[in-house]
Amino acid sequence: MKINIRQESKKDHKIVFNIIECAFRNEENSDHKEQHLVNRLRDSSAFIPELSLVAEANDQILGHILLTKIKIINKEQEFDSLALAPVSVLPEFQNKGIGGKLIEEAHLKAKQLGYRSIIVLGHEKYYPKFGYKLLEQFGISLPFEVPKENALGIELVKNGLDGVNGIVRYPSAFNE
């Protein structure tokens, strides 16, 4: 199966909504509202159209990934970063490498746009395959309680998080 990764377009929104809903329907560690989060993020200033990507094969969209702008704040400084939330693949196409292709392409595009890092609240066995490390290794924390093994980050460029520390500030769309 040949997978094509491309930027999402407006006409994809309804399909992507359904994919996200299906992908997270049986996910234990989910509020099952990720599809609504994506809609809110698209309407926010954190949205970067080039970082909302879909995976398709045979003219069918099978998956989606979204990276949006966040800040990492400490007392003296604030740093730009990205949040990966969410990556979704239709259940019948999961475990075929599609999510990985979306993540890798999103990393590449984010790096091309000048971003240096990505933060994710995600599965501790999945994301490290792509280079994600515990946020605590970077001196970064999330603004809410989560198991430390699920708070992860990646440097898109060498030393991309050097000198960066503090607490992640998510756009208000995450809190609605």
C-alpha positions in Angstrom: 0.0 0.0 0.0 1.5 3.3 -1.1 1.0 6.0 1.5 0.9 9.7 0.5 1.3 12.3 3.2 0.0 15.8 2.4 -1.3 18.9 4.0 -4.8 18.7 5.2 -7.4 20.9 3.3 -10.7 22.3 4.4 -12.6 19.6 2.5 -10.8 16.9 4.7 -12.1 18.3 8.0 -15.2 16.1 8.3 -13.3 13.0 7.3 -10.5 13.8 9.7 -13.0 14.4 12.5 -14.4 10.9 12.0 -10.9 9.3 11.8 -9.9 10.9 15.1 -13.2 9.8 16.7 -12.8 6.2 15.5 -9.1 6.1 16.4 -9.7 7.1 20.0 -13.0 5.4 20.6 -11.6 2.5 22.5 -8.5 4.2 23.9 -8.3 3.8 27.6 -6.3 6.9 28.4 -8.5 9.3 26.4 -11.3 11.7 27.1 -12.6 10.7 23.7 -12.9 14.4 22.6 -9.7 14.7 20.6 -11.7 15.4 17.4 -13.2 18.5 19.1 -9.8 19.6 20.2 -8.5 19.5 16.6 -11.5 21.6 15.5 -10.8 24.2 18.2 -7.1 24.3 17.4 -7.8 24.9 13.7 -9.6 28.0 14.8 -6.9 29.2 17.1 -3.7 31.3 16.6 -1.7 28.2 17.5 -2.7 26.5 14.2 -0.1 26.1 11.5 -1.7 24.8 8.3 1.5 23.2 7.1 1.6 21.0 10.2 -1.9 19.5 9.9 -1.2 16.5 7.7 -3.2 13.5 6.4 -2.1 10.1 5.2 -3.9 8.7 2.3 -3.8 5.6 0.1 -6.0 4.8 -2.9 -7.8 8.2 -2.5 -8.8 7.4 1.1 -7.6 9.3 4.1 -6.4 6.8 6.7 -4.7 9.1 9.3 -4.0 12.6 10.5 -1.4 14.4 12.7 -1.5 17.9 14.1 1.3 20.0 15.5 0.4 23.4 17.1 2.3 26.2 18.7 3.0 26.1 22.4 5.4 28.0 24.8 7.7 26.7 27.4 7.8 29.3 30.2 10.2 29.9 33.1 10.5 32.9 35.3 12.8 34.8 33.0 12.1 33.5 29.5 9.7 31.9 27.1 10.6 29.5 24.4 8.6 28.5 21.3 7.9 24.8 20.7 5.2 22.6 19.2 2.6 20.2 20.7 1.9 16.9 18.9 -1.8 16.4 19.6 -3.1 14.1 18.2 -1.9 11.5 15.8 -4.7 9.3 14.6 -5.1 6.3 12.3 -8.3 4.4 11.4 -8.4 1.3 13.6 -8.3 -1.1 10.7 -5.1 0.5 9.4 -3.3 0.8 12.7 0.0 -1.1 13.3 1.0 -0.7 9.6 3.4 2.2 10.0 1.0 4.9 9.0 1.3 6.8 12.3 5.0 6.6 12.1 5.1 8.0 8.6 2.9 10.9 9.8 5.2 11.6 12.7 8.3 11.5 10.6 6.8 13.8 8.0 5.5 16.2 10.6 9.0 16.3 12.2 10.6 17.1 8.8 8.0 19.9 8.0 8.4 21.4 11.5 12.1 21.5 11.2 11.8 23.1 7.7 9.6 25.8 9.3 12.3 26.5 11.9 10.9 24.8 14.9 13.4 23.2 17.3 11.3 20.9 19.5 8.0 19.0 20.0 6.3 18.1 23.2 3.8 15.2 23.4 1.7 13.6 26.1 1.7 10.1 24.8 2.4 6.5 25.0 5.8 5.7 26.7 6.5 2.7 24.4 5.5 4.3 21.1 7.1 7.8 21.0 10.6 6.9 22.0 10.9 4.9 18.8 10.9 8.3 17.0 13.5 9.9 19.4 11.2 11.3 22.1 12.7 11.4 25.6 11.3 12.1 29.0 10.6 15.9 29.4 12.2 15.8 32.9 15.6 15.1 31.1 15.2 18.6 29.6 14.0 20.3 32.8 10.5 20.8 31.3 7.2 19.9 32.9 3.6 19.9 31.9 1.1 22.2 33.7 -0.9 19.2 35.0 -0.2 15.9 36.7 0.6 13.0 34.4 2.9 10.0 34.8 6.4 11.2 34.0 6.9 8.4 31.4 4.0 9.9 29.3 5.5 13.5 29.2 7.9 13.4 26.3 9.8 15.7 24.0 12.1 15.6 21.0 14.8 18.0 19.7 14.3 18.4 16.0 17.7 19.9 15.7 20.9 19.1 17.6 20.7 20.7 21.1 17.2 22.1 20.2 16.3 22.2 23.9 19.6 23.3 25.3 19.0 26.1 27.8 15.2 25.5 27.5 13.4 24.7 30.7 10.2 25.5 32.5 6.5 24.6 32.2 4.6 24.1 29.0 1.9 26.6 28.3 -0.8 25.2 26.0 -3.1 27.4 23.9 -6.5 28.0 25.5 -8.1 25.7 22.9 -6.6 22.8 24.9 -8.6 23.8 28.0 -12.1 24.3 26.5 
